[in-house]
Each structure stands twice: as structure tokens, then as C-alpha cells.
Amino acid sequence: MAVLGSLFFGGERSKFVFRYISFSEYPVGGTSHKILRHGIQNMRVKEFQPYDYGRKANRERYGADQPPNYRQDFGLLDVPVHFVAGAY
């Protein structure tokens, strides 16, 4: 799971939180299958976009056949972000 997390999000595998999760108790590491599928979708299309529900559901949710591309409007975001990290 640390390898997949590193591929999706980058960073050092040795410091990835998934190393400390019991996969015998939580087969997908405590996250939903949909989040994993969303990460795979973004890797496949090499874009940062919302979840792709399929053509019909995308039309209902996004008003288009494909999900919108977040990168196109990324410069419009003006929100302060604070990252906090610490050892477990």
C-alpha cells in the first residue's frame, strides 16, 4: 500500500502512513474503494480531476461527458492552506 500511496501522492515510502495499518483487519487500509479508484483514474488520464462516474452520470453531475480538469482553474484558487505534520 505504501508503494501505491507513493505513486499516487509522491513522497518517501518509508515515511508513508500505510506502513502502520493492519491489512489483515482493514484490507484497503481504512480507505474506501472509491478513493483508490479515483487515484487510479487520475493516474491513467494524467490529470487532476474529480471522480469519473461514466458518461451519463458525469452529464448529470458535471454537465459534461468528462469530469472537469481542476488544473485549468487552479490559478483561480485563493485560499490559504496550512500544512501541519508531526511524528506519530
Phi and psi in radians as a Rosetta constraint file:
Dihedral C 1 N 2 CA 2 C 2 CIRCULARHARMONIC -1.090 0.35
Dihedral N 2 CA 2 C 2 N 3 CIRCULARHARMONIC -0.635 0.35
Dihedral C 2 N 3 CA 3 C 3 CIRCULARHARMONIC -1.121 0.35
Dihedral N 3 CA 3 C 3 N 4 CIRCULARHARMONIC -0.816 0.35
Dihedral C 3 N 4 CA 4 C 4 CIRCULARHARMONIC -1.097 0.35
Dihedral N 4 CA 4 C 4 N 5 CIRCULARHARMONIC -0.770 0.35
Dihedral C 4 N 5 CA 5 C 5 CIRCULARHARMONIC -1.059 0.35
Dihedral N 5 CA 5 C 5 N 6 CIRCULARHARMONIC -0.700 0.35
Dihedral C 5 N 6 CA 6 C 6 CIRCULARHARMONIC -1.137 0.35
Dihedral N 6 CA 6 C 6 N 7 CIRCULARHARMONIC -0.673 0.35
Dihedral C 6 N 7 CA 7 C 7 CIRCULARHARMONIC -1.168 0.35
Dihedral N 7 CA 7 C 7 N 8 CIRCULARHARMONIC -0.733 0.35
Dihedral C 7 N 8 CA 8 C 8 CIRCULARHARMONIC -1.221 0.35
Dihedral N 8 CA 8 C 8 N 9 CIRCULARHARMONIC -0.824 0.35
Dihedral C 8 N 9 CA 9 C 9 CIRCULARHARMONIC -1.959 0.35
Dihedral N 9 CA 9 C 9 N 10 CIRCULARHARMONIC -0.199 0.35
Dihedral C 9 N 10 CA 10 C 10 CIRCULARHARMONIC 1.404 0.35
Dihedral N 10 CA 10 C 10 N 11 CIRCULARHARMONIC -3.114 0.35
Dihedral C 10 N 11 CA 11 C 11 CIRCULARHARMONIC 1.705 0.35
Dihedral N 11 CA 11 C 11 N 12 CIRCULARHARMONIC 3.012 0.35
Dihedral C 11 N 12 CA 12 C 12 CIRCULARHARMONIC -1.367 0.35
Dihedral N 12 CA 12 C 12 N 13 CIRCULARHARMONIC 2.270 0.35
Dihedral C 12 N 13 CA 13 C 13 CIRCULARHARMONIC -1.110 0.35
Dihedral N 13 CA 13 C 13 N 14 CIRCULARHARMONIC -0.611 0.35
Dihedral C 13 N 14 CA 14 C 14 CIRCULARHARMONIC -1.137 0.35
Dihedral N 14 CA 14 C 14 N 15 CIRCULARHARMONIC -0.374 0.35
Dihedral C 14 N 15 CA 15 C 15 CIRCULARHARMONIC -1.832 0.35
Dihedral N 15 CA 15 C 15 N 16 CIRCULARHARMONIC 0.104 0.35
Dihedral C 15 N 16 CA 16 C 16 CIRCULARHARMONIC -1.338 0.35
Dihedral N 16 CA 16 C 16 N 17 CIRCULARHARMONIC 2.418 0.35
Dihedral C 16 N 17 CA 17 C 17 CIRCULARHARMONIC -1.078 0.35
Dihedral N 17 CA 17 C 17 N 18 CIRCULARHARMONIC -0.485 0.35
Dihedral C 17 N 18 CA 18 C 18 CIRCULARHARMONIC -1.109 0.35
Dihedral N 18 CA 18 C 18 N 19 CIRCULARHARMONIC -0.293 0.35
Dihedral C 18 N 19 CA 19 C 19 CIRCULARHARMONIC -1.109 0.35
Dihedral N 19 CA 19 C 19 N 20 CIRCULARHARMONIC -0.416 0.35
Dihedral C 19 N 20 CA 20 C 20 CIRCULARHARMONIC -1.817 0.35
Dihedral N 20 CA 20 C 20 N 21 CIRCULARHARMONIC 0.231 0.35
Dihedral C 20 N 21 CA 21 C 21 CIRCULARHARMONIC -1.804 0.35
Dihedral N 21 CA 21 C 21 N 22 CIRCULARHARMONIC 2.340 0.35
Dihedral C 21 N 22 CA 22 C 22 CIRCULARHARMONIC -1.391 0.35
Dihedral N 22 CA 22 C 22 N 23 CIRCULARHARMONIC 1.888 0.35
Dihedral C 22 N 23 CA 23 C 23 CIRCULARHARMONIC -1.393 0.35
Dihedral N 23 CA 23 C 23 N 24 CIRCULARHARMONIC -0.162 0.35
Dihedral C 23 N 24 CA 24 C 24 CIRCULARHARMONIC -1.322 0.35
Dihedral N 24 CA 24 C 24 N 25 CIRCULARHARMONIC -0.539 0.35
Dihedral C 24 N 25 CA 25 C 25 CIRCULARHARMONIC -1.539 0.35
Dihedral N 25 CA 25 C 25 N 26 CIRCULARHARMONIC -0.637 0.35
Dihedral C 25 N 26 CA 26 C 26 CIRCULARHARMONIC -2.226 0.35
Dihedral N 26 CA 26 C 26 N 27 CIRCULARHARMONIC 1.579 0.35
Dihedral C 26 N 27 CA 27 C 27 CIRCULARHARMONIC -0.975 0.35
Dihedral N 27 CA 27 C 27 N 28 CIRCULARHARMONIC -0.565 0.35
Dihedral C 27 N 28 CA 28 C 28 CIRCULARHARMONIC -1.881 0.35
Dihedral N 28 CA 28 C 28 N 29 CIRCULARHARMONIC 0.421 0.35
Dihedral C 28 N 29 CA 29 C 29 CIRCULARHARMONIC 1.230 0.35
Dihedral N 29 CA 29 C 29 N 30 CIRCULARHARMONIC 0.436 0.35
Dihedral C 29 N 30 CA 30 C 30 CIRCULARHARMONIC 1.442 0.35
Dihedral N 30 CA 30 C 30 N 31 CIRCULARHARMONIC 0.091 0.35
Dihedral C 30 N 31 CA 31 C 31 CIRCULARHARMONIC -1.961 0.35
Dihedral N 31 CA 31 C 31 N 32 CIRCULARHARMONIC 2.880 0.35
Dihedral C 31 N 32 CA 32 C 32 CIRCULARHARMONIC -1.465 0.35
Dihedral N 32 CA 32 C 32 N 33 CIRCULARHARMONIC 2.739 0.35
Dihedral C 32 N 33 CA 33 C 33 CIRCULARHARMONIC -1.092 0.35
Dihedral N 33 CA 33 C 33 N 34 CIRCULARHARMONIC -0.584 0.35
Dihedral C 33 N 34 CA 34 C 34 CIRCULARHARMONIC -1.122 0.35
Dihedral N 34 CA 34 C 34 N 35 CIRCULARHARMONIC -0.668 0.35
Dihedral C 34 N 35 CA 35 C 35 CIRCULARHARMONIC -1.140 0.35
Dihedral N 35 CA 35 C 35 N 36 CIRCULARHARMONIC -0.723 0.35
Dihedral C 35 N 36 CA 36 C 36 CIRCULARHARMONIC -1.110 0.35
Dihedral N 36 CA 36 C 36 N 37 CIRCULARHARMONIC -0.755 0.35
Dihedral C 36 N 37 CA 37 C 37 CIRCULARHARMONIC -1.112 0.35
Dihedral N 37 CA 37 C 37 N 38 CIRCULARHARMONIC -0.659 0.35
Dihedral C 37 N 38 CA 38 C 38 CIRCULARHARMONIC -1.099 0.35
Dihedral N 38 CA 38 C 38 N 39 CIRCULARHARMONIC -0.748 0.35
Dihedral C 38 N 39 CA 39 C 39 CIRCULARHARMONIC -1.060 0.35
Dihedral N 39 CA 39 C 39 N 40 CIRCULARHARMONIC -0.732 0.35
Dihedral C 39 N 40 CA 40 C 40 CIRCULARHARMONIC -1.145 0.35
Dihedral N 40 CA 40 C 40 N 41 CIRCULARHARMONIC -0.710 0.35
Dihedral C 40 N 41 CA 41 C 41 CIRCULARHARMONIC -1.033 0.35
Dihedral N 41 CA 41 C 41 N 42 CIRCULARHARMONIC -0.809 0.35
Dihedral C 41 N 42 CA 42 C 42 CIRCULARHARMONIC -1.137 0.35
Dihedral N 42 CA 42 C 42 N 43 CIRCULARHARMONIC -0.640 0.35
Dihedral C 42 N 43 CA 43 C 43 CIRCULARHARMONIC -1.133 0.35
Dihedral N 43 CA 43 C 43 N 44 CIRCULARHARMONIC -0.741 0.35
Dihedral C 43 N 44 CA 44 C 44 CIRCULARHARMONIC -1.107 0.35
Dihedral N 44 CA 44 C 44 N 45 CIRCULARHARMONIC -0.804 0.35
Dihedral C 44 N 45 CA 45 C 45 CIRCULARHARMONIC -1.549 0.35
Dihedral N 45 CA 45 C 45 N 46 CIRCULARHARMONIC -0.132 0.35
Dihedral C 45 N 46 CA 46 C 46 CIRCULARHARMONIC 0.978 0.35
Dihedral N 46 CA 46 C 46 N 47 CIRCULARHARMONIC 0.717 0.35
Dihedral C 46 N 47 CA 47 C 47 CIRCULARHARMONIC -2.392 0.35
Dihedral N 47 CA 47 C 47 N 48 CIRCULARHARMONIC 2.864 0.35
Dihedral C 47 N 48 CA 48 C 48 CIRCULARHARMONIC -1.861 0.35
Dihedral N 48 CA 48 C 48 N 49 CIRCULARHARMONIC 1.785 0.35
Dihedral C 48 N 49 CA 49 C 49 CIRCULARHARMONIC -2.497 0.35
Dihedral N 49 CA 49 C 49 N 50 CIRCULARHARMONIC 2.821 0.35
Dihedral C 49 N 50 CA 50 C 50 CIRCULARHARMONIC -1.198 0.35
Dihedral N 50 CA 50 C 50 N 51 CIRCULARHARMONIC 3.040 0.35
Dihedral C 50 N 51 CA 51 C 51 CIRCULARHARMONIC -1.005 0.35
Dihedral N 51 CA 51 C 51 N 52 CIRCULARHARMONIC 2.369 0.35
Dihedral C 51 N 52 CA 52 C 52 CIRCULARHARMONIC -1.624 0.35
Dihedral N 52 CA 52 C 52 N 53 CIRCULARHARMONIC 1.883 0.35
Dihedral C 52 N 53 CA 53 C 53 CIRCULARHARMONIC -1.539 0.35
Dihedral N 53 CA 53 C 53 N 54 CIRCULARHARMONIC -0.093 0.35
Dihedral C 53 N 54 CA 54 C 54 CIRCULARHARMONIC 1.853 0.35
Dihedral N 54 CA 54 C 54 N 55 CIRCULARHARMONIC 2.776 0.35
Dihedral C 54 N 55 CA 55 C 55 CIRCULARHARMONIC -0.936 0.35
Dihedral N 55 CA 55 C 55 N 56 CIRCULARHARMONIC -0.875 0.35
Dihedral C 55 N 56 CA 56 C 56 CIRCULARHARMONIC -1.151 0.35
Dihedral N 56 CA 56 C 56 N 57 CIRCULARHARMONIC -0.859 0.35
Dihedral C 56 N 57 CA 57 C 57 CIRCULARHARMONIC -1.200 0.35
Dihedral N 57 CA 57 C 57 N 58 CIRCULARHARMONIC -0.566 0.35
Dihedral C 57 N 58 CA 58 C 58 CIRCULARHARMONIC -1.090 0.35
Dihedral N 58 CA 58 C 58 N 59 CIRCULARHARMONIC -0.697 0.35
Dihedral C 58 N 59 CA 59 C 59 CIRCULARHARMONIC -1.057 0.35
Dihedral N 59 CA 59 C 59 N 60 CIRCULARHARMONIC -0.718 0.35
Dihedral C 59 N 60 CA 60 C 60 CIRCULARHARMONIC -1.189 0.35
Dihedral N 60 CA 60 C 60 N 61 CIRCULARHARMONIC -0.717 0.35
Dihedral C 60 N 61 CA 61 C 61 CIRCULARHARMONIC -1.461 0.35
Dihedral N 61 CA 61 C 61 N 62 CIRCULARHARMONIC -0.783 0.35
Dihedral C 61 N 62 CA 62 C 62 CIRCULARHARMONIC -1.925 0.35
Dihedral N 62 CA 62 C 62 N 63 CIRCULARHARMONIC -0.188 0.35
Dihedral C 62 N 63 CA 63 C 63 CIRCULARHARMONIC 1.328 0.35
Dihedral N 63 CA 63 C 63 N 64 CIRCULARHARMONIC 0.317 0.35
Dihedral C 63 N 64 CA 64 C 64 CIRCULARHARMONIC -2.652 0.35
Dihedral N 64 CA 64 C 64 N 65 CIRCULARHARMONIC 2.823 0.35
Dihedral C 64 N 65 CA 65 C 65 CIRCULARHARMONIC -1.173 0.35
Dihedral N 65 CA 65 C 65 N 66 CIRCULARHARMONIC -0.576 0.35
Dihedral C 65 N 66 CA 66 C 66 CIRCULARHARMONIC -1.948 0.35
Dihedral N 66 CA 66 C 66 N 67 CIRCULARHARMONIC 2.652 0.35
Dihedral C 66 N 67 CA 67 C 67 CIRCULARHARMONIC -1.131 0.35
Dihedral N 67 CA 67 C 67 N 68 CIRCULARHARMONIC 2.649 0.35
Dihedral C 67 N 68 CA 68 C 68 CIRCULARHARMONIC -1.169 0.35
Dihedral N 68 CA 68 C 68 N 69 CIRCULARHARMONIC 2.722 0.35
Dihedral C 68 N 69 CA 69 C 69 CIRCULARHARMONIC -1.658 0.35
Dihedral N 69 CA 69 C 69 N 70 CIRCULARHARMONIC 2.011 0.35
Dihedral C 69 N 70 CA 70 C 70 CIRCULARHARMONIC -1.119 0.35
Dihedral N 70 CA 70 C 70 N 71 CIRCULARHARMONIC -0.532 0.35
Dihedral C 70 N 71 CA 71 C 71 CIRCULARHARMONIC -1.087 0.35
Dihedral N 71 CA 71 C 71 N 72 CIRCULARHARMONIC -0.572 0.35
Dihedral C 71 N 72 CA 72 C 72 CIRCULARHARMONIC -1.098 0.35
Dihedral N 72 CA 72 C 72 N 73 CIRCULARHARMONIC -0.580 0.35
Dihedral C 72 N 73 CA 73 C 73 CIRCULARHARMONIC -1.901 0.35
Dihedral N 73 CA 73 C 73 N 74 CIRCULARHARMONIC 0.177 0.35
Dihedral C 73 N 74 CA 74 C 74 CIRCULARHARMONIC -1.038 0.35
Dihedral N 74 CA 74 C 74 N 75 CIRCULARHARMONIC -0.627 0.35
Dihedral C 74 N 75 CA 75 C 75 CIRCULARHARMONIC -1.162 0.35
Dihedral N 75 CA 75 C 75 N 76 CIRCULARHARMONIC -0.304 0.35
Dihedral C 75 N 76 CA 76 C 76 CIRCULARHARMONIC -1.390 0.35
Dihedral N 76 CA 76 C 76 N 77 CIRCULARHARMONIC -0.261 0.35
Dihedral C 76 N 77 CA 77 C 77 CIRCULARHARMONIC -1.280 0.35
Dihedral N 77 CA 77 C 77 N 78 CIRCULARHARMONIC 2.243 0.35
Dihedral C 77 N 78 CA 78 C 78 CIRCULARHARMONIC -2.349 0.35
Dihedral N 78 CA 78 C 78 N 79 CIRCULARHARMONIC 1.194 0.35
Dihedral C 78 N 79 CA 79 C 79 CIRCULARHARMONIC -2.183 0.35
Dihedral N 79 CA 79 C 79 N 80 CIRCULARHARMONIC 2.212 0.35
Dihedral C 79 N 80 CA 80 C 80 CIRCULARHARMONIC -1.170 0.35
Dihedral N 80 CA 80 C 80 N 81 CIRCULARHARMONIC 2.390 0.35
Dihedral C 80 N 81 CA 81 C 81 CIRCULARHARMONIC -2.213 0.35
Dihedral N 81 CA 81 C 81 N 82 CIRCULARHARMONIC 2.341 0.35
Dihedral C 81 N 82 CA 82 C 82 CIRCULARHARMONIC -2.112 0.35
Dihedral N 82 CA 82 C 82 N 83 CIRCULARHARMONIC 2.198 0.35
Dihedral C 82 N 83 CA 83 C 83 CIRCULARHARMONIC -1.749 0.35
Dihedral N 83 CA 83 C 83 N 84 CIRCULARHARMONIC 2.293 0.35
Dihedral C 83 N 84 CA 84 C 84 CIRCULARHARMONIC -2.191 0.35
Dihedral N 84 CA 84 C 84 N 85 CIRCULARHARMONIC 2.284 0.35
Dihedral C 84 N 85 CA 85 C 85 CIRCULARHARMONIC -2.379 0.35
Dihedral N 85 CA 85 C 85 N 86 CIRCULARHARMONIC 2.747 0.35
Dihedral C 85 N 86 CA 86 C 86 CIRCULARHARMONIC -2.899 0.35
Dihedral N 86 CA 86 C 86 N 87 CIRCULARHARMONIC 2.911 0.35
Dihedral C 86 N 87 CA 87 C 87 CIRCULARHARMONIC -1.334 0.35
Dihedral N 87 CA 87 C 87 N 88 CIRCULARHARMONIC 2.664 0.35
